[in-house]
């Protein structure tokens, strides 16, 4: 949060430097200018600025701009927790090691069509590609009892390629009970998107603007095959899948940017 707040303060400070000279200046970018922007959510106090991605634009002139977007996200979970053992004299731990990485890139064109000093609506299109990798390893302590009073232990290692291990309770109407089932979550995929877009830039001062954008697009998501190994042996697989959809997409965040 401290980094996000500091980043926002830099924007505000930059705006104040130019505010004193804005009366006779041109607010909007023109030929050979470029802009950089991030998502701004002022009511999200934990992360008011999303630093997992940014968008840039190069202006060929005051009407036409090429846009480029970059998105990335990563997450890693590592947890150790005590195994439930009958032998009170032994303490051992199960482990969870999960991680994923997301990378996306997009490009397109914008046409700005209003001759206004501070407001610049536009229409355009873009193409996007996004890829997610995901893997997980789980180690569970297995306790065995050998008569009369001899315990033995082994580690069962579960490796999952292209997903994490999720669980849910499924109701069985024949038995009247819920059964615990395992299913993949945070699944790896590749995604291709094509969008027509409509947006507006509002120039607060020279070099600083806020923006809003909506789009109508087509998305095709290919889910990767999930492979589950237990102690180096393949136990289960989930086949590849594909989802296609078309509809409106709205960026709920405010676009906060500067141009140079």
C-alpha positions in Angstrom: 0.0 0.0 0.0 2.8 2.4 0.8 4.3 2.0 -2.7 0.9 2.6 -4.3 0.3 5.7 -2.3 3.8 7.1 -3.1 3.2 6.4 -6.7 -0.1 8.4 -6.6 1.6 11.3 -4.8 4.2 11.5 -7.6 1.3 12.0 -10.1 -0.2 14.7 -7.9 3.1 16.4 -7.5 3.7 16.3 -11.2 0.3 17.9 -11.8 1.0 20.8 -9.5 4.2 21.6 -11.3 2.4 22.2 -14.6 -0.8 23.7 -13.1 0.8 27.2 -12.8 1.5 27.4 -16.5 -1.6 25.8 -17.9 -3.5 28.8 -19.1 -1.7 29.2 -22.4 -0.7 25.6 -22.9 -2.1 22.8 -25.0 -3.5 20.1 -22.7 -3.7 17.1 -25.2 -0.8 15.2 -26.7 0.0 15.5 -30.4 2.5 14.2 -32.9 5.4 12.1 -31.4 4.1 12.3 -27.9 3.5 9.2 -25.8 1.5 8.4 -22.6 1.8 5.9 -19.8 -1.2 4.9 -17.6 -2.2 2.6 -14.8 -5.6 1.6 -13.2 -6.6 3.9 -10.3 -9.3 2.7 -7.8 -9.5 5.5 -5.2 -11.9 3.7 -2.9 -9.7 0.6 -2.6 -7.5 1.7 0.3 -5.3 -1.4 0.1 -4.3 -1.1 -3.5 -5.5 2.2 -4.9 -3.1 1.9 -7.9 -2.7 -1.4 -9.7 1.0 -1.9 -10.5 0.6 -5.3 -12.1 0.2 -3.8 -15.5 0.3 -0.6 -17.5 -0.7 0.8 -20.9 1.2 3.0 -23.2 0.3 5.0 -26.3 2.3 6.6 -29.1 0.6 9.5 -30.9 1.2 9.7 -34.6 -0.7 13.0 -34.6 -3.4 14.5 -32.5 -6.0 12.1 -33.9 -4.3 8.7 -34.2 -2.5 6.8 -31.5 -1.1 3.3 -31.2 -1.7 1.6 -27.9 0.3 -1.1 -26.2 -0.6 -2.9 -23.0 1.4 -5.1 -20.6 0.0 -7.1 -17.8 1.7 -9.5 -15.3 0.8 -11.1 -12.1 2.4 -13.7 -9.9 1.5 -15.5 -6.7 3.3 -18.0 -4.5 1.9 -19.9 -1.5 4.2 -21.9 0.8 2.7 -23.3 4.0 3.9 -25.8 6.6 1.3 -27.2 9.0 1.4 -30.0 11.6 0.4 -33.5 10.4 -2.3 -35.2 12.5 -0.5 -38.2 14.1 -1.6 -40.7 16.6 1.9 -40.9 18.0 2.2 -37.9 20.4 5.9 -38.3 20.6 6.5 -37.3 17.0 5.9 -33.9 15.3 6.0 -33.8 11.6 4.7 -31.3 9.0 2.8 -31.4 5.8 3.7 -28.8 3.1 1.9 -26.8 0.4 3.9 -25.2 -2.4 1.8 -23.4 -5.0 2.7 -20.8 -7.6 1.4 -19.2 -10.8 2.5 -16.5 -13.2 0.4 -14.5 -15.7 1.8 -12.5 -18.6 -0.2 -10.6 -21.2 0.4 -8.1 -24.0 -1.9 -6.2 -26.3 -1.8 -3.7 -29.1 -4.2 -1.6 -31.2 -5.2 1.8 -32.6 -7.3 4.7 -31.3 -8.9 7.5 -33.3 -9.6 10.7 -31.3 -12.4 12.7 -32.9 -13.3 15.8 -30.8 -11.6 19.1 -31.1 -11.8 20.0 -27.4 -9.2 21.5 -25.2 -9.6 19.1 -22.3 -11.8 16.2 -23.4 -10.7 13.7 -26.0 -13.2 10.8 -26.8 -12.0 8.0 -29.0 -12.9 4.8 -30.7 -10.6 2.0 -31.7 -9.7 -1.7 -31.5 -7.0 -3.9 -30.0 -5.7 -7.5 -30.0 -4.6 -9.2 -26.8 -2.7 -12.3 -25.8 -2.4 -13.6 -22.2 -0.8 -16.8 -20.8 -0.9 -18.3 -17.3 1.4 -21.0 -16.0 0.5 -22.8 -12.8 2.1 -25.6 -10.7 1.8 -27.1 -7.2 3.5 -29.6 -5.0 2.0 -31.1 -1.8 3.8 -33.3 0.7 1.7 -35.3 3.2 3.0 -37.4 6.1 1.5 -40.9 6.1 1.6 -42.7 9.4 1.4 -46.5 9.7 1.0 -48.6 12.8 2.7 -51.9 13.2 1.7 -54.1 16.2 2.5 -54.0 19.0 3.8 -50.4 19.3 5.8 -49.5 16.3 5.0 -46.5 14.1 6.4 -45.8 10.7 6.2 -42.7 8.5 6.5 -41.9 4.8 6.0 -38.8 2.7 3.4 -38.9 0.0 4.3 -36.3 -2.7 1.6 -35.0 -5.0 2.7 -32.9 -8.0 0.2 -31.0 -10.2 1.1 -29.6 -13.5 -0.9 -26.6 -14.9 -3.1 -26.1 -11.8 -3.5 -26.1 -8.0 -5.5 -28.6 -6.0 -9.0 -27.4 -5.0 -11.7 -29.1 -3.1 -15.4 -28.9 -2.7 -18.3 -30.8 -1.2 -20.7 -32.4 -3.7 -24.2 -33.5 -2.7 -25.2 -37.1 -3.6 -29.0 -37.3 -3.8 -28.9 -41.2 -3.7 -27.1 -41.3 -0.4 -28.1 -38.0 1.1 -24.5 -37.1 2.0 -21.9 -34.7 0.8 -18.7 -36.1 -0.7 -15.4 -34.3 -0.6 -14.0 -34.0 -4.2 -10.8 -32.5 -5.6 -10.8 -30.4 -8.6 -8.2 -28.1 -10.3 -8.2 -24.4 -9.5 -5.9 -21.6 -10.8 -5.7 -23.5 -14.0 -3.1 -22.6 -16.7 -4.4 -21.2 -20.0 -3.7 -19.1 -23.0 -6.2 -16.5 -24.1 -6.6 -14.5 -27.3 -8.9 -11.5 -27.4 -10.2 -9.0 -30.1 -12.0 -5.9 -28.9 -13.6 -2.8 -30.3 -13.3 0.0 -27.8 -14.8 3.4 -26.9 -13.3 5.7 -24.3 -12.5 9.2 -23.2 -9.5 11.1 -21.8 -10.1 14.0 -19.5 -7.0 16.3 -19.1 -6.9 17.6 -15.6 -3.8 19.6 -16.3 -1.2 19.5 -19.0 0.5 16.1 -19.0 -2.0 14.5 -16.5 -5.3 12.9 -17.5 -8.0 10.6 -16.2 -9.9 8.2 -18.5 -12.7 5.7 -18.8 -13.2 2.9 -21.3 -15.6 0.2 -22.4 -15.4 -2.4 -25.1 -17.2 -5.1 -27.1 -15.0 -8.1 -27.7 -14.4 -11.8 -28.5 -12.3 -14.0 -26.2 -11.0 -17.5 -26.8 -9.5 -19.2 -23.8 -7.6 -22.6 -24.1 -7.2 -24.4 -20.8 -4.1 -26.5 -20.6 -4.1 -30.2 -19.7 -3.8 -30.9 -16.0 -1.6 -33.8 -14.9 -1.5 -35.1 -11.3 1.4 -37.3 -10.2 1.6 -39.1 -6.8 5.0 -40.4 -5.9 6.2 -40.0 -9.5 3.3 -42.0 -10.9 0.5 -40.4 -13.0 -2.7 -40.7 -11.0 -5.1 -38.5 -12.9 -5.5 -36.1 -15.9 -7.9 -33.4 -16.8 -8.1 -32.9 -20.6 -7.7 -29.6 -22.4 -10.7 -27.4 -22.7 -11.7 -24.3 -24.6 -14.1 -21.4 -23.8 -15.3 -18.9 -26.4 -17.4 -15.8 -25.5 -18.4 -12.5 -26.8 -19.8 -9.5 -24.9 -19.2 -6.1 -23.3 -16.2 -5.6 -21.0 -15.9 -2.6 -18.7 -12.8 -1.4 -17.0 -14.2 -0.5 -13.5 -11.0 1.4 -12.6 -10.2 5.0 -13.6 -7.3 5.2 -16.0 -4.7 7.5 -14.6 -1.9 8.6 -16.9 0.7 11.1 -17.9 1.9 12.1 -21.4 5.3 13.4 -22.5 
